[in-house]
């Protein structure tokens, strides 16, 4: 028996979740949660309007909506690994282009390249990969993925410091190098389905079918919807609209929060970045809470509560007169984002199964993009019109609070008798 190793072998699904989380950390740190810092500095240095800068963020969301169904079809048939590798290359090229811009049109071109790269190697393909590897622990695995997105915010002060010390151009070029050196090795870990490696879902024997009531709390009904069947259900549209309304707030905060704190509340970019860091702490707490409760409690009700937290947090940011209110905003919004985020895709997988989940998520992206596009544009438009973010942020906050009803209405669907 000497020389034999008795350490338990780690299920490859958890390796995928870890690699996917690391890729999300990289993307979040370099772009998603740092984009607002680029917007603030470019607005000051170049004098470009907030609406035009927000338009680049909206364009990224629109691109994701256009590519979503196609990416879903590719994922369902060919798997994720090659697509993720090409996405990392495009992501790096986008930062190279950003470091060289001299005009608003150049900014838009770099944003488009970054958007394509982010779509190919980001949350959507990583989510589909994880869904194929997990069922009973799906919410927990997706929370691990979202943990990387949340932890990326911890790097925002570092990115802001780099911009202040070396300039935003050098920071963008360095981001391209980091993306290639870190991203390519991580992509090699991602695999399409456990069956391709002689494994089973969750690393054990096939799961037994569960009831529709179990599905609402984190399991699977064992029923597989086609994309066409999913489109016929009320749940598909309610989940999509609820998710889109949530992203009204998330994308508006990512693009405009630092500028609002700088211009409207009198903080420096560096000081504002610390509140984004605190938001990340809340997001991490929310993700960890979701990993614990995601497979135990009704995801719909949790998501509805998170919508109220999103709206309340944005109102605190909008009308803050003291740093304590910004702390409350950061924690409320961060916890809601971290807790709700993984539940969005877990709910869809619970309701519609795994076989066509790539296409279903891709089609959902078209609806979700309405919120992603509208959030930054609405906030930027009203800021240019009125001179501050109060009206735009207030409208978005109230819409988020009202959106909680959409999740309460999104009950598990029944499989249609005919396709």
TORPA-474311 format. One record per residue (C-alpha): residue number from 1; residue in one letter; x, y, z. Coordinates in nm, 3 decimals, padded with zeros to 5 digits. Example, Ala and Ser with C-alpha at 12.3 -4.5 7.8 and 13.67 -1.06 7.14 Angstrom:
BEGIN
 num residu      c1      c2      c3
   1      A  01.230 -00.450  00.780
   2      S  01.367 -00.106  00.714
***
This chain:
BEGIN
 num residu      c1      c2      c3
   1      X  00.000  00.000  00.000
   2      X  00.304  00.223  00.030
   3      X  00.327  00.506 -00.216
   4      X -00.048  00.525 -00.275
   5      X -00.225  00.856 -00.230
   6      X -00.543  00.852 -00.021
   7      X -00.631  01.219 -00.073
   8      X -00.981  01.251 -00.220
   9      X -00.992  01.352 -00.584
  10      X -01.157  01.688 -00.643
  11      X -01.457  01.671 -00.876
  12      X -01.358  01.849 -01.198
  13      X -01.677  02.054 -01.185
  14      X -01.537  02.239 -00.884
  15      X -01.212  02.296 -01.072
  16      X -01.417  02.452 -01.351
  17      X -01.605  02.667 -01.101
  18      X -01.273  02.785 -00.955
  19      X -01.122  02.865 -01.296
  20      X -01.442  03.041 -01.405
  21      X -01.442  03.244 -01.084
  22      X -01.082  03.349 -01.149
  23      X -01.169  03.457 -01.503
  24      X -01.459  03.661 -01.366
  25      X -01.228  03.822 -01.110
  26      X -00.993  03.927 -01.389
  27      X -01.272  04.068 -01.606
  28      X -01.440  04.244 -01.316
  29      X -01.119  04.397 -01.183
  30      X -00.991  04.519 -01.520
  31      X -01.318  04.630 -01.682
  32      X -01.661  04.576 -01.528
  33      X -01.607  04.756 -01.198
  34      X -01.324  04.980 -01.319
  35      X -01.504  05.115 -01.626
  36      X -01.651  05.397 -01.419
  37      X -01.301  05.521 -01.340
  38      X -01.217  05.540 -01.711
  39      X -01.543  05.730 -01.771
  40      X -01.469  05.982 -01.493
  41      X -01.115  06.052 -01.614
  42      X -01.208  06.073 -01.984
  43      X -01.496  06.310 -01.908
  44      X -01.255  06.536 -01.721
  45      X -00.961  06.508 -01.962
  46      X -01.147  06.513 -02.293
  47      X -01.465  06.697 -02.202
  48      X -01.683  06.428 -02.359
  49      X -02.044  06.423 -02.245
  50      X -02.168  06.165 -01.998
  51      X -02.430  06.046 -02.245
  52      X -02.168  05.974 -02.513
  53      X -01.945  05.791 -02.266
  54      X -02.239  05.594 -02.129
  55      X -02.328  05.507 -02.487
  56      X -02.015  05.294 -02.507
  57      X -02.131  05.091 -02.208
  58      X -02.478  05.061 -02.361
  59      X -02.322  04.944 -02.688
  60      X -02.142  04.667 -02.501
  61      X -02.474  04.546 -02.361
  62      X -02.641  04.569 -02.702
  63      X -02.361  04.364 -02.854
  64      X -02.414  04.098 -02.587
  65      X -02.783  04.083 -02.675
  66      X -02.711  04.045 -03.046
  67      X -02.452  03.772 -02.991
  68      X -02.644  03.595 -02.713
  69      X -02.856  03.353 -02.921
  70      X -02.561  03.271 -03.148
  71      X -02.331  03.208 -02.854
  72      X -02.598  02.992 -02.695
  73      X -02.626  02.780 -03.009
  74      X -02.246  02.743 -03.029
  75      X -02.220  02.650 -02.660
  76      X -02.493  02.385 -02.683
  77      X -02.320  02.217 -02.978
  78      X -01.945  02.271 -02.953
  79      X -01.864  02.350 -02.590
  80      X -01.696  02.649 -02.433
  81      X -01.316  02.609 -02.427
  82      X -01.209  02.738 -02.771
  83      X -01.462  03.021 -02.756
  84      X -01.331  03.135 -02.418
  85      X -00.970  03.135 -02.543
  86      X -01.057  03.352 -02.843
  87      X -01.254  03.576 -02.611
  88      X -00.950  03.634 -02.392
  89      X -00.745  03.736 -02.696
  90      X -01.016  03.981 -02.808
  91      X -01.046  04.114 -02.451
  92      X -00.673  04.190 -02.446
  93      X -00.685  04.353 -02.792
  94      X -00.966  04.577 -02.667
  95      X -00.743  04.715 -02.393
  96      X -00.462  04.771 -02.642
  97      X -00.704  04.970 -02.858
  98      X -00.828  05.164 -02.553
  99      X -00.474  05.267 -02.464
 100      X -00.434  05.433 -02.806
 101      X -00.762  05.627 -02.845
 102      X -00.768  05.994 -02.944
 103      X -01.138  06.044 -03.023
 104      X -01.482  05.938 -02.905
 105      X -01.510  05.714 -03.212
 106      X -01.188  05.539 -03.109
 107      X -01.333  05.493 -02.762
 108      X -01.638  05.327 -02.913
 109      X -01.425  05.095 -03.127
 110      X -01.219  04.986 -02.825
 111      X -01.537  04.938 -02.622
 112      X -01.682  04.718 -02.898
 113      X -01.372  04.497 -02.907
 114      X -01.377  04.470 -02.528
 115      X -01.746  04.380 -02.542
 116      X -01.691  04.100 -02.792
 117      X -01.406  03.961 -02.584
 118      X -01.607  03.986 -02.263
 119      X -01.902  03.807 -02.425
 120      X -01.686  03.519 -02.551
 121      X -01.494  03.461 -02.226
 122      X -01.728  03.607 -01.965
 123      X -02.025  03.533 -01.748
 124      X -02.251  03.379 -02.012
 125      X -02.029  03.093 -02.142
 126      X -01.888  03.028 -01.795
 127      X -02.239  03.001 -01.653
 128      X -02.348  02.755 -01.922
 129      X -02.040  02.540 -01.854
 130      X -02.113  02.528 -01.480
 131      X -02.482  02.450 -01.531
 132      X -02.386  02.140 -01.730
 133      X -02.168  02.014 -01.442
 134      X -02.405  02.074 -01.150
 135      X -02.766  02.016 -01.056
 136      X -02.816  01.972 -00.681
 137      X -02.529  02.210 -00.604
 138      X -02.600  02.444 -00.893
 139      X -02.670  02.759 -00.692
 140      X -02.358  02.699 -00.484
 141      X -02.138  02.651 -00.791
 142      X -02.281  02.960 -00.961
 143      X -02.216  03.152 -00.639
 144      X -01.851  03.048 -00.663
 145      X -01.851  03.193 -01.015
 146      X -02.007  03.518 -00.894
 147      X -01.757  03.538 -00.610
 148      X -01.491  03.616 -00.869
 149      X -01.706  03.897 -01.011
 150      X -01.753  04.036 -00.661
 151      X -01.390  04.009 -00.555
 152      X -01.289  04.198 -00.868
 153      X -01.413  04.511 -00.697
 154      X -01.132  04.474 -00.443
 155      X -00.893  04.568 -00.722
 156      X -01.074  04.893 -00.811
 157      X -00.862  05.107 -00.573
 158      X -00.550  04.945 -00.724
 159      X -00.667  05.023 -01.078
 160      X -00.756  05.379 -00.972
 161      X -00.410  05.416 -00.814
 162      X -00.249  05.291 -01.135
 163      X -00.445  05.544 -01.338
 164      X -00.340  05.824 -01.102
 165      X  00.026  05.716 -01.087
 166      X  00.091  05.596 -01.443
 167      X -00.203  05.723 -01.645
 168      X -00.509  05.550 -01.784
 169      X -00.330  05.460 -02.110
 170      X -00.055  05.266 -01.933
 171      X -00.314  05.101 -01.710
 172      X -00.513  04.985 -02.013
 173      X -00.202  04.840 -02.180
 174      X -00.100  04.661 -01.861
 175      X -00.453  04.518 -01.839
 176      X -00.405  04.361 -02.185
 177      X -00.089  04.185 -02.070
 178      X -00.253  04.058 -01.751
 179      X -00.554  03.927 -01.947
 180      X -00.335  03.712 -02.170
 181      X -00.100  03.581 -01.901
 182      X -00.379  03.490 -01.660
 183      X -00.668  03.408 -01.890
 184      X -00.523  03.156 -02.134
 185      X -00.410  02.902 -01.868
 186      X -00.744  02.928 -01.687
 187      X -00.937  02.864 -02.010
 188      X -00.767  02.525 -02.046
 189      X -00.951  02.402 -01.734
 190      X -01.301  02.462 -01.874
 191      X -01.482  02.161 -02.022
 192      X -01.827  02.132 -02.178
 193      X -02.005  01.839 -02.012
 194      X -01.909  01.583 -01.746
 195      X -02.009  01.301 -01.981
 196      X -01.720  01.403 -02.209
 197      X -01.477  01.306 -01.930
 198      X -01.661  00.993 -01.820
 199      X -01.809  01.174 -01.518
 200      X -02.160  01.248 -01.398
 201      X -02.340  01.563 -01.290
 202      X -02.239  01.671 -00.937
 203      X -01.964  01.408 -00.938
 204      X -02.189  01.126 -00.826
 205      X -02.462  00.894 -00.957
 206      X -02.735  01.054 -01.172
 207      X -02.981  01.263 -00.970
 208      X -03.333  01.138 -00.915
 209      X -03.617  01.345 -01.063
 210      X -03.757  01.608 -00.827
 211      X -04.090  01.782 -00.794
 212      X -04.183  02.126 -00.922
 213      X -04.188  02.246 -00.559
 214      X -03.825  02.131 -00.520
 215      X -03.736  02.323 -00.835
 216      X -03.851  02.648 -00.683
 217      X -03.614  02.592 -00.390
 218      X -03.307  02.496 -00.586
 219      X -03.348  02.158 -00.749
 220      X -03.440  02.039 -01.095
 221      X -03.769  01.895 -01.209
 222      X -03.587  01.648 -01.432
 223      X -03.786  01.791 -01.724
 224      X -03.600  01.931 -02.024
 225      X -03.750  02.223 -02.219
 226      X -03.651  02.311 -02.572
 227      X -03.581  02.678 -02.636
 228      X -03.910  02.705 -02.824
 229      X -04.104  02.556 -02.533
 230      X -03.932  02.787 -02.285
 231      X -04.032  03.090 -02.493
 232      X -04.397  02.991 -02.453
 233      X -04.386  03.006 -02.073
 234      X -04.470  03.307 -01.860
 235      X -04.172  03.232 -01.636
 236      X -03.921  03.289 -01.920
 237      X -04.045  03.644 -01.980
 238      X -04.093  03.736 -01.614
 239      X -03.742  03.620 -01.522
 240      X -03.598  03.808 -01.819
 241      X -03.779  04.130 -01.736
 242      X -03.696  04.107 -01.366
 243      X -03.331  04.046 -01.445
 244      X -03.329  04.336 -01.689
 245      X -03.482  04.575 -01.435
 246      X -03.219  04.475 -01.180
 247      X -02.946  04.557 -01.430
 248      X -03.090  04.906 -01.477
 249      X -02.937  04.981 -01.138
 250      X -02.626  04.761 -01.162
 251      X -02.501  04.904 -01.492
 252      X -02.591  05.262 -01.400
 253      X -02.390  05.230 -01.079
 254      X -02.095  05.068 -01.256
 255      X -02.076  05.347 -01.514
 256      X -02.183  05.657 -01.320
 257      X -02.140  05.608 -00.944
 258      X -01.780  05.729 -00.932
 259      X -01.862  06.034 -01.148
 260      X -02.162  06.117 -00.925
 261      X -01.952  06.095 -00.611
 262      X -01.681  06.308 -00.774
 263      X -01.894  06.580 -00.933
 264      X -02.211  06.571 -00.724
 265      X -02.081  06.483 -00.380
 266      X -01.730  06.630 -00.386
 267      X -01.517  06.316 -00.351
 268      X -01.201  06.242 -00.548
 269      X -01.185  05.941 -00.781
 270      X -00.956  05.769 -00.532
 271      X -01.195  05.833 -00.241
 272      X -01.495  05.719 -00.446
 273      X -01.309  05.399 -00.533
 274      X -01.305  05.307 -00.164
 275      X -01.685  05.309 -00.154
 276      X -01.679  05.079 -00.459
 277      X -01.443  04.860 -00.256
 278      X -01.694  04.854  00.029
 279      X -01.967  04.767 -00.220
 280      X -01.750  04.473 -00.318
 281      X -01.728  04.361  00.044
 282      X -02.108  04.360  00.053
 283      X -02.119  04.175 -00.276
 284      X -01.884  03.908 -00.145
 285      X -02.101  03.869  00.164
 286      X -02.407  03.838 -00.060
 287      X -02.243  03.574 -00.279
 288      X -02.135  03.369  00.023
 289      X -02.485  03.398  00.168
 290      X -02.626  03.279 -00.163
 291      X -02.391  02.981 -00.165
 292      X -02.532  02.881  00.173
 293      X -02.903  02.949  00.112
 294      X -02.933  02.908 -00.267
 295      X -03.022  02.539 -00.263
 296      X -03.243  02.566  00.046
 297      X -03.477  02.862  00.000
 298      X -03.715  02.995 -00.265
 299      X -03.494  03.186 -00.506
 300      X -03.784  03.394 -00.636
 301      X -03.856  03.550 -00.297
 302      X -03.491  03.612 -00.227
 303      X -03.454  03.784 -00.566
 304      X -03.761  04.000 -00.495
 305      X -03.612  04.115 -00.164
 306      X -03.285  04.197 -00.342
 307      X -03.469  04.425 -00.584
 308      X -03.591  04.635 -00.290
 309      X -03.234  04.652 -00.163
 310      X -03.107  04.765 -00.505
 311      X -03.361  05.046 -00.518
 312      X -03.306  05.160 -00.159
 313      X -02.930  05.158 -00.201
 314      X -02.945  05.371 -00.516
 315      X -03.168  05.627 -00.342
 316      X -02.912  05.653 -00.062
 317      X -02.636  05.714 -00.316
 318      X -02.848  05.972 -00.497
 319      X -02.932  06.190 -00.196
 320      X -02.629  06.125  00.028
 321      X -02.522  06.414  00.250
 322      X -02.285  06.213  00.470
 323      X -02.039  05.932  00.412
 324      X -02.251  05.702  00.632
 325      X -02.522  05.706  00.366
 326      X -02.267  05.606  00.104
 327      X -02.158  05.320  00.329
 328      X -02.523  05.208  00.353
 329      X -02.559  05.233 -00.026
 330      X -02.244  05.030 -00.085
 331      X -02.352  04.750  00.150
 332      X -02.717  04.732  00.041
 333      X -02.642  04.739 -00.331
 334      X -02.342  04.508 -00.298
 335      X -02.524  04.245 -00.091
 336      X -02.825  04.253 -00.325
 337      X -02.604  04.216 -00.633
 338      X -02.401  03.931 -00.487
 339      X -02.702  03.743 -00.351
 340      X -02.932  03.788 -00.651
 341      X -02.683  03.745 -00.936
 342      X -02.622  03.367 -00.920
 343      X -02.992  03.302 -00.866
 344      X -03.085  03.443 -01.207
 345      X -02.924  03.163 -01.408
 346      X -02.987  02.899 -01.142
 347      X -03.361  02.971 -01.163
 348      X -03.358  02.932 -01.539
 349      X -03.169  02.604 -01.521
 350      X -03.400  02.477 -01.244
 351      X -03.707  02.564 -01.450
 352      X -03.596  02.461 -01.801
 353      X -03.326  02.193 -01.760
 354      X -02.976  02.164 -01.910
 355      X -03.013  02.040 -02.267
 356      X -03.101  02.373 -02.430
 357      X -02.980  02.604 -02.154
 358      X -02.725  02.779 -02.377
 359      X -02.990  02.890 -02.626
 360      X -03.236  02.974 -02.347
 361      X -02.980  03.196 -02.171
 362      X -02.884  03.348 -02.505
 363      X -03.243  03.440 -02.581
 364      X -03.285  03.573 -02.229
 365      X -02.986  03.800 -02.290
 366      X -03.188  03.989 -02.551
 367      X -03.443  04.088 -02.284
 368      X -03.182  04.152 -02.017
 369      X -02.994  04.384 -02.252
 370      X -03.284  04.630 -02.235
 371      X -03.190  04.699 -01.875
 372      X -02.817  04.695 -01.940
 373      X -02.851  04.946 -02.222
 374      X -03.111  05.170 -02.062
 375      X -02.953  05.204 -01.717
 376      X -02.636  05.398 -01.811
 377      X -02.814  05.592 -02.089
 378      X -03.103  05.709 -01.869
 379      X -02.868  05.817 -01.591
 380      X -02.629  05.989 -01.835
 381      X -02.908  06.162 -02.031
 382      X -03.070  06.316 -01.724
 383      X -02.729  06.415 -01.585
 384      X -02.652  06.608 -01.904
 385      X -03.004  06.755 -01.907
 386      X -03.028  06.863 -01.541
 387      X -02.662  06.894 -01.444
 388      X -02.670  06.609 -01.189
 389      X -02.768  06.245 -01.146
 390      X -03.059  06.290 -00.903
 391      X -03.354  06.257 -01.140
 392      X -03.208  05.970 -01.343
 393      X -03.098  05.772 -01.039
 394      X -03.435  05.825 -00.869
 395      X -03.629  05.692 -01.170
 396      X -03.407  05.383 -01.189
 397      X -03.432  05.319 -00.814
 398      X -03.812  05.329 -00.815
 399      X -03.826  05.097 -01.116
 400      X -03.602  04.847 -00.932
 401      X -03.830  04.848 -00.627
 402      X -04.136  04.791 -00.844
 403      X -03.952  04.512 -01.029
 404      X -03.963  04.288 -00.722
 405      X -04.317  04.190 -00.825
 406      X -04.187  04.031 -01.146
 407      X -03.990  03.769 -00.953
 408      X -04.279  03.691 -00.720
 409      X -04.492  03.614 -01.026
 410      X -04.230  03.391 -01.196
 411      X -04.348  03.050 -01.074
 412      X -04.208  02.717 -01.206
 413      X -04.355  02.641 -01.551
 414      X -04.518  02.324 -01.675
 415      X -04.375  02.151 -01.980
 416      X -04.607  02.204 -02.283
 417      X -04.767  01.887 -02.416
 418      X -04.656  01.969 -02.772
 419      X -04.350  02.150 -02.909
***
